[in-house]
Amino acid sequence: MAAPHSSDSLPPPDAAGVQAAATPTSGPNRVVPLAERKAAARRAALARRQAAAEAVAGDPGFAERFAALVLEQAPPPRGALVAGFWPMGAEIDIRPLLRALEARGHALALPVTPRRGMPLLFRRWRWGEPLGHGPLGTRQPEAGEAVRPDFLLVPLLAFDRAGRRLGYGGGYYDRTLAALPGAEALGCAYAAQEMDEVPAGPEDARLPRVATEKGVLVCGGASA
């Protein structure tokens, strides 16, 4: 008669297999991957932002009031080189803010989109200088010296009160902010772009403040 098998004679369990068996991949208890949660959040955020942009489309003074609010509640430090962005699609219009910052003596820069996987580059730009067409529908300086900004105005799809930011999925601003220690960042968005919680991973940069038409939110705290 063959001896019964003891636990000592069994091969060690496959840890990966045990983990896979313990993690539901379908049904109501399925663990949704971060990339899938971000994709769903982007679809919802795009719709909310589009609705917000359409709601203010007939208000010609909206962008000027937003600029005045930022200058009052979250102005860049004196002498800071400010990196902005040229709004595309339904992004909040910061162009009056850029003009006002230049009038206050701030040097300006705009981002140049590099190949995927790299941080953004920034070129010195003055109001009225020509802009070329960049990747993904962006507009960027055709010339200008490369500069390191001290203060960044950051576009986004969604944000939450912990400072998590949802972008378009390229990771450009996450890499850029990580590569600019000491630089200040201010998210710029419509108030309707706020989410209860933005899906984020450990490499996703957080914003210390976000400016909306309702005020400047100090992330992790109360409105400034």
C-alpha positions in Angstrom: 0.0 0.0 0.0 1.4 3.4 -0.8 2.0 5.7 2.1 -0.3 8.7 2.3 1.2 11.9 1.2 2.4 14.2 4.0 2.5 18.0 3.7 6.3 17.8 3.7 6.2 15.9 0.4 4.0 18.5 -1.4 5.7 21.1 -3.6 5.6 24.7 -2.2 2.6 26.7 -3.2 3.0 29.1 -6.1 2.7 32.5 -4.4 1.7 34.2 -7.7 -0.9 31.6 -8.2 -2.3 32.0 -4.7 -2.4 35.8 -5.2 -4.1 35.5 -8.5 -6.7 33.1 -7.0 -7.3 35.4 -4.1 -7.8 38.5 -6.4 -11.2 38.4 -8.1 -10.9 39.2 -11.8 -14.6 39.3 -12.6 -17.9 39.8 -10.8 -19.0 42.5 -8.3 -15.8 42.0 -6.2 -13.4 42.4 -9.0 -10.4 44.6 -8.2 -10.4 47.3 -10.9 -6.9 48.1 -12.2 -5.7 51.7 -11.7 -5.4 52.3 -15.5 -9.0 51.3 -15.9 -10.2 53.5 -13.1 -8.2 56.4 -14.6 -9.7 55.9 -18.0 -13.3 55.9 -16.6 -12.5 59.0 -14.5 -11.1 60.8 -17.7 -14.3 60.1 -19.6 -16.4 61.6 -16.8 -14.0 64.5 -16.3 -14.0 65.4 -20.0 -17.8 65.6 -20.0 -17.8 67.8 -16.8 -15.2 70.1 -18.1 -16.9 70.5 -21.5 -20.1 71.4 -19.7 -18.3 73.9 -17.5 -16.7 75.5 -20.5 -20.0 75.8 -22.3 -21.6 77.3 -19.3 -19.2 80.3 -19.3 -18.9 80.6 -23.1 -21.3 83.5 -23.1 -19.5 85.3 -20.3 -16.8 87.5 -21.9 -15.4 88.6 -18.5 -14.9 85.1 -17.1 -11.2 84.7 -18.0 -10.4 88.3 -16.7 -12.1 87.6 -13.4 -10.2 84.3 -13.1 -6.9 86.2 -13.7 -7.8 88.8 -11.1 -8.6 86.0 -8.6 -5.3 84.3 -9.1 -3.3 87.5 -8.9 -5.1 88.3 -5.6 -5.1 84.9 -3.9 -2.1 83.1 -5.4 0.3 85.5 -7.1 3.7 84.1 -8.1 6.7 85.5 -6.1 8.2 88.7 -7.3 10.6 88.0 -10.2 9.5 84.4 -10.7 9.7 83.0 -14.2 6.2 81.7 -14.9 5.4 78.7 -17.1 1.9 78.8 -18.4 0.1 76.8 -21.1 -1.9 77.8 -24.2 -5.4 76.4 -23.5 -6.7 73.8 -25.9 -10.2 72.4 -26.2 -12.2 73.1 -23.1 -9.3 73.9 -20.8 -9.8 77.0 -18.7 -8.6 80.1 -20.5 -5.5 81.6 -18.7 -4.5 83.9 -21.5 -5.6 87.1 -19.7 -3.6 85.8 -16.7 -0.5 85.4 -18.8 -0.8 88.9 -20.2 -1.4 90.3 -16.7 1.7 88.5 -15.3 3.8 89.8 -18.1 2.5 93.3 -17.4 3.6 92.9 -13.8 7.2 92.1 -14.9 7.2 88.3 -14.9 9.1 86.5 -17.6 6.9 83.9 -19.3 7.5 80.4 -20.7 5.3 77.9 -22.5 5.8 74.1 -22.6 7.2 72.2 -25.5 6.0 68.6 -25.7 8.9 66.1 -26.1 8.9 62.5 -27.0 6.8 60.3 -24.8 8.4 59.3 -21.5 10.3 62.6 -21.0 9.4 65.7 -18.9 8.2 68.8 -20.6 10.7 71.4 -22.0 10.0 75.1 -21.5 10.9 78.0 -23.9 10.9 81.6 -23.1 7.9 83.3 -24.7 6.6 86.9 -24.9 3.0 87.8 -25.5 2.3 88.1 -29.2 5.2 85.9 -30.4 4.1 83.2 -32.9 3.2 79.7 -31.7 3.6 76.5 -33.7 1.5 73.4 -33.6 2.8 70.7 -31.3 1.8 67.1 -30.6 -1.7 66.2 -29.3 -3.2 69.5 -30.4 -0.9 71.7 -28.3 0.5 75.1 -29.3 4.1 75.8 -28.4 6.8 78.4 -29.1 8.5 78.1 -32.4 11.7 79.6 -31.0 13.1 80.9 -27.7 15.7 80.0 -25.2 15.2 76.9 -23.0 14.4 78.0 -19.4 13.7 76.5 -16.0 10.5 77.9 -14.5 10.1 79.0 -10.9 6.2 78.9 -11.0 4.0 76.7 -13.1 0.4 77.1 -14.1 -0.8 73.5 -14.6 -3.8 72.3 -16.7 -5.8 69.3 -15.7 -8.9 67.2 -16.3 -9.8 66.7 -12.6 -8.5 67.3 -9.1 -9.5 66.5 -5.6 -8.9 68.2 -2.2 -5.9 66.0 -1.5 -4.1 67.6 -4.5 -4.4 64.6 -6.8 -4.4 65.6 -10.4 -5.9 63.7 -13.4 -4.2 64.6 -16.7 -4.5 63.1 -20.2 -2.5 60.0 -19.5 0.9 60.9 -20.9 2.5 61.6 -17.5 4.2 64.7 -18.7 3.4 67.0 -15.8 4.1 64.2 -13.3 7.7 63.9 -14.7 8.1 67.6 -15.0 7.1 68.5 -11.5 9.4 65.7 -10.1 12.2 67.2 -12.2 11.7 70.7 -10.8 12.2 70.5 -7.0 11.6 73.9 -5.5 9.3 75.2 -8.2 5.8 76.1 -7.2 2.8 74.6 -9.0 -0.8 75.9 -9.2 -3.5 73.9 -10.9 -5.9 75.9 -13.0 -9.4 74.5 -13.5 -13.1 75.1 -13.3 -14.7 74.3 -10.0 -16.8 71.6 -11.7 -13.7 69.6 -12.3 -13.3 68.7 -8.7 -13.8 65.0 -7.9 -14.3 63.3 -4.5 -11.1 61.3 -5.1 -9.0 61.2 -8.2 -7.5 57.7 -8.9 -3.8 58.0 -8.5 -0.6 56.0 -8.1 2.6 56.7 -6.2 4.3 58.4 -9.2 1.4 60.8 -9.8 2.4 64.3 -8.7 0.1 66.2 -6.3 -0.7 69.8 -6.5 -0.3 72.0 -3.4 -3.0 74.5 -4.6 -5.7 74.6 -7.3 -7.3 77.8 -8.6 -10.9 77.8 -9.8 -13.4 80.6 -10.4 -14.6 80.1 -6.8 -11.2 80.6 -5.2 -7.9 79.0 -4.5 -8.0 75.7 -2.8 -5.1 74.8 -0.5 -5.0 71.1 -1.0 -5.3 69.1 2.2 -6.8 72.2 3.9 -9.4 74.9 3.3 -9.8 77.4 0.6 -7.4 80.3 0.8 
